[in-house]
Amino acid sequence: MTEAGVTAAQSPVAQTIDLLGDRLTLAILREVFIDHVRRFSQWIDRTGAPPAMLTARLNALVAAGLMERRPQTSGSDRHDYLLTDLGIATWEILASVWAWQREWSPEGLLQPELVHIDCGHRGPPQLMCRHCDRAVDLRDTQLELDPQSLVLAAGSGRRRSTRTPPSVSRADLQFTEVMEAIGDRWSALVTGLALSGVRRFNEFQSALKISPTTLTERLVRLSEVQILTRSDHGNGREYVLTPRGRGMFPIFAFLLSWTQLAHPDALSLGPKLRHRGCGSWLLPALRCRGCDALLERTSVHFEPFPFGTGLPR
């Protein structure tokens, strides 16, 4: 136990990264939102994931409260997997991941397109503050945290390598580019700190209590995929967000917001974003760029890429 009485494995932010920063988990959720997949055999056919790995991910989603099992009506001992309200609340995270990939990733055109049902507008939405209805970008927010929360989040636990072979076979489900930033705990925390304005090597190391070797490896990797760019400005190394890196902000805003929804009794144990424009904690939402309406899950649908046009599946 730490001084706060909470282990690293119990850090809300760490749990969110470990659960949702996973390509197969995102692939499972993608198929639910796009084609209402609910059966184990359907995910096997669509993702090509090994059965044992798919079972583990579905069990994790059930244990975390994002899905529930219901017996199939056929009378067999098989179950359907249905999203709970907490699972449905991940739709904004998925929409932000898809929007980022469509703009910044070579495989982006394979990702679904968001369509606003009411006005018919197609394309990426705009991030907004639900408290004051104003548009929000990275420059409009300030990250506030207890340093202990970062130590908790960075503590012992799963550390997937983002460069392990994809657990799914379809190109549109691999999320290769975005996994470099959210696919393991260290990378996600380094990217999150960069979004908050941290630039210097020693500042990253001090905040995360991370070994120089591990930090160097993550910073090099994030630079290779052009999320960060290295600068030798001043008296030390600096790592500055590229436009591609700044485009990650909505993903992280919704990951933090969803963490607060999933762990309402542990709000003090994780970073929070304050919206400078209204002074409130940021409660992010999505707005249609066509008609400026607030987008809810029931007011949008996701149109998948029409396969058969020559791009790989």
N, C-alpha and C positions, 0 to 999 in steps of 0.2 A: 504493500500500500504506500501511496505517496502521503505527503503531509496533509493534502486535502482529503485523504481517505478514499481516493479513486485510483484504480489502476489504469495503466496506459491502455489496456485492452478495453476499458470501459469509457474511454474518451468518446464523446458523441461525434466529434469531427472524424476521429480515427475510424469509428464504426461506419460512418457514411462513406468515407473513401474506400475502405475495405469492401463494402457491400456493392456500391454503385460504380466504383472505379475499376470495373471488370468487363472485358469485352463480351463474354458470354452472357453475363447478366444484362447488359445493355441490349444484346441481341434478343434475349428472351422478351424483355419489355417492348422492344421495337415490334416484334411479331404480334404481341398482344394489342398494341395500339393501332397497328396497321390493318391486321387481318383477324383480330379477335381470336387468336390462337389460344387454346386452353388445355390441350391434351399433350401428354408426354410424346406420343408417337408423332404428332405434328411438328414439335420442336426438333425431334431427331431428324425428320425428313428435311426440314427447312434450314437447319444450322449445320448438320453434319457433325455435331458435337458427340464425343464419346458418351455412351449412356451413363456411366458412373459419374462423369463430370457434370452432365446435365442434372442428374439426380441431386448432386451436392448443391448446385446453384438453386434449384427449386426449393430444396429443404431450407437453405439459408433465407430465401425470400419469405417462406412461410414463417420461419422462426422470428424474422424481423418484423412481421406483421404486414408485409406488403401483399401477400397472397394468402388465400385460404383454400383448403382442399374440400371438394364436395363430391360425394359418390356419384358416378355416372348413372343415368336412369336406365341403362341397359340391364341392370341386375348383376353385372360383373363386380369384381372387387377393385376395379380401376376407378381413378378419381380425375375430375377436372380441377384445374388450377385457375382461380378467379381473383382478380385484383380487389383488394380492399380499398377503402377511402385513402389510406396512406399510400398504397400503390398507385392509385389514380393520380395522386398529387405529384408523382414524379414526371408527369407529362411535360411540364415546363422545362425540366432538366433535359429530357430527351429532345424537345423542340430546339433548345439552345445548342445542344451537341450537333444536331442535324444542320442547323443554320450555320454554325461555325464550319463544319465540314464542307458544306456546299460552297462557302466562300473561299476557304483556305486549303482544302485538301484535294489532291488529284482524284480521289475516289468520291468527291463531294456530289457529283451528279447522280450517284447511285442512291443518295439519301432521299427520304421522303420530302415532299414539298408541303408546307402548311398552307391551307386554304381557309379563309374566313367565310363561313357559310352565308352569313347575312348579306355581305356586299360582294362576295366573289373574289376578293383580292387574293392573289397568290404571291407567296414569297415570305422572306424573313420578317418577323414582327419587330417592334421596337420595345426596348426595356423601359419600364416606367416604375414610379413609386406609387404604390397603392394608397398611401396616406394622403398625398397631395396631388396625384394625377399628372405629375410632371415627368418628362423624359429624363432618364438617368444614364450617365455613362461613368466610366472609371473615375474621371476627374471630379465628379460630383459627390464622391463618397469618401469616407475615412474609416479605416479598419481599426477597431478598438478591441483589445484583448488583454487578458491577464497573461503575462509571460509563462506562468505555470501551465496554462492550457496548451501552449505549444509543446512544452516538454511532455505533457501527457499524451498529446496526439502523436508525437514522434517516437514514443516509447516502444517497447517490445511488442511484437505482433507480426502479422503477415506483411511481408515486403515482396510483392510480386515483382519480377523483372518485366519491364515493358517489352523486352525483346525476346521473350519466350515465343515459340510458335503459336500462331492463332489457334484458339480452341474451336473456331468455326471455319467452315470451308468457303462460304460465300463471300465474295469481295465486299458486298454492301453491308455485311454484318461484322466486319473485322475492326472497324473504328481505329485503324492503325495510327493515324496521325494524332488524334485526340488522346490516345492512350499514352503518348509520350509525356503528357502533362498531368493526367489524372490516374494513370494506370498503376501507380504504386504510391505508398504513403509519402516517402521522401520527395518524389517529384512533385506531387500535389502540393505539399507544404512549401517547397521552394517556389513553385509558381504562384501560390497564394501570397507569399511574402513579397514577391516581385510586384504583384498587382497592388500591394499596399504601399509600395514605394521603396522597399529595401533594394539596394543595389550592390553594396560592397560585400566582398567575400566574408570579412570578419563579422559583419552584421548578421548575415545568414547563419554563420557558425555559432555566434553568441545566442541568437534567438532559439535555435533548434538543438543546441548541444550535440551537434553532429560532428563526426570525425572529418578531418580535412580531406581524406581520401574519398569518402562517400560523397561529400559535398562537391568536390571537384568533378567526380564522375557524373553527378546529376546536372551540374551546370554545363559541362561539356556536352552532354546529351541534349539538353534543352537548347543549347546554341546550335548544335548540328541540325536540328529540325526547325531552326529560325523562330523559336519562341522568345529566346533571349539573344542578345548580341553582346559580345565582350568589348569593353572599352578600357583603355589604360589611362583614362582621364584622372588627373590629380595624383595622389600619392599611392594609390592602390588600384587593384582590379575592380572594375565595375561591370555589372551585368544588367543591361537595360532591356526592357520589353520592346520587342518589335511591334509593328501594327498587327501582325499575326498573333503575338502574345497578348496584346491588349484586347483583341477580339475574344479572348477566353473569359472576359469579365462576366458576361451573363451566366455562363455555366457555373462559375464559382459563386455568384450571387444566389442562384437558385439552390446550389448544393448547401450553402449555409442556411438558407431559409428553410429548406426541407429538413435539415438537421434539427432546427428549433422545433419544427412541427413533430418530428419523430421522438424528440427527447425534451418535452416541455418542462420537465422538472430539473433539467440540467443546463439551463441557459447560461449560467455563470461559468460553465466549463468549456466554452468555445468562443472563437472570435465572432464578432458581430459587426455589421456594416452600418454606419450612420450616414444618412442622407443629409449632406450639407444644406441643401435647398430648403428643407422644412425642419431640420433638426431631429427628426424621428429616426428610430432604428429602421433601416431599409426593409420594407416588405415588398419585394419585387413582384412585378406582374408584367404581362405582355400586352401590347397595344397594336391594333391593326394599323399598318401604314397607309391603308387605303381610305379608311373612314374614321380613324382615331378611336374606335370603340375598344373597350377593355375586352380582352379575349379570355373566355373561360373554356374549360374542356369541352363542354357541350356546344360551343359556338364555332368550333373548328373541326376540320378533318384533315387527315394526313394522306396525301396522294402519293403512292409508291412510284418509283421509277418503272416505266414500262419495259420489262426485259424483252429481249429478242431484237434489240437494235444494235447489237454488235459489241456491247460492253460485257465484261465477264460476270458470270454468276457463280 
